[in-house]
Amino acid sequence: MSGTSGGRWSTLVLLVSAAAFVGSLFVAVRRDGAARELITAADSLRQEVQAAREALNGATRRADSLASRRRILEVAGRMGFRPAEDEEIRILPEATGDTTESFTERSER
């Protein structure tokens, strides 16, 4: 009788081992699919970040180009502006923390 129960035990171990193997394959395939989705999402985000960096660099270059006096005069001329004459320039007094003196008192001086 011990021969029959030993055969059942080895069959049971074989079936459990096969079920564990199939289960582990199933889990591995699911994790692999999830990992591929995450890699695709990460690549997409990298591309978006790269595009945003390129847009920022372009905007920074454009802003820097507008900072030169020649470029400012050129754009202002297209908009109908002209450089101020010397008599049109007024130097304002330096701002202080004292707000008790009103603007009209300063302009009357």
Secondary structure, DSSP 8 states (H G I E B T S, - for coil): -HHHHHHHHHHHHHHHHHHHHHHHHHHHHHHHHHHHHHHHHHHHHHHHHHHHHHHHHHHHHHHHHHTSHHHHHHHHHHTT-----GGG--------S---S-HHHHHH-
